[in-house]
Amino acid sequence: MLISRWIGHPRFLQAFRFLAALLASVPLLFVVSGIAAQSLGPDPGQAVTESLGLAAFQLIIATLCMTPLKRWTGWAGWLRIRRMLGLFAFFYAMLHVLAFLQFILGWTDLWATFTKRPYIIAGALSFLMLIPLALTSSTGMMRRLGKSWKPLHKLVYPAVLVAWVHYVWQARSDVGEMVFYGLAILVLLAVRWKWTGSRGMIPFVRG
Ligand code: HEM
């Protein structure tokens, strides 16, 4: 069919990847332009931290959407942007943590922040789980890790759940948004559970 030939064309896939990268860069452009225009409100540091955290969270969810989209539509193009979206998510999570350290904490009393703001423990846990995923995302690492790569990358499931806990825990309003993200995560995990069973969901377990 003409359409399937068209969407499978290397040029189309390249344009699709470019568009996805552009969309994933929007939160960063928003933050940078907001800082430049000084339009981020009375507490720009807080606004920057929150925007970057939300972008990281949304991009992990977007990354988790790619496999179901491939299965439901049969189009392999979704998988071509999966790794890139995951890396964008990690990039934003890293900037979020740096923004927190710079603008909110001021690089002081790092330890006390865990007791004063316990939701940060959840954020830190999620971030720690994202680190090995980002470090092993390259094709070279995939080859080197072989059969251990997939069990390791199942860490994304607890990482997104704990990120959601962090998000809900720190929030003061917008319950609707949290419920929406929570439901989206539940659906994404439930479809995987259906496809792979519980073993397919547990990090470091093969199968
Ligand atoms: C060491 C790691 C982390 C620290 C220290 C941290 C810190 C924070 C802080 C200070 C806030 C703002 C809370 C407030 O408004 O008072 C926040 C919000 C948030 N963080 Fe994190 N975070 C961490 C990791 C993560 C990770 C890994 C994610 C997602 C993958 C994430 C997603 C979010 C989200 C979605 C929000 C809410 C943003 C909003 O209100 O729109 N955080 N975090």
Boltz pocket constraint, residues with backbone or C-beta under 6 A from the ligand:
constraints:
  - pocket:
      binder: B
      contacts: [[A, 46], [A, 49], [A, 50], [A, 51], [A, 53], [A, 54], [A, 55], [A, 56], [A, 57], [A, 60], [A, 89], [A, 93], [A, 96], [A, 97], [A, 100], [A, 104], [A, 120], [A, 122], [A, 123], [A, 124], [A, 125], [A, 126], [A, 127], [A, 130], [A, 159], [A, 163], [A, 166], [A, 167], [A, 170]]
      max_distance: 6.0
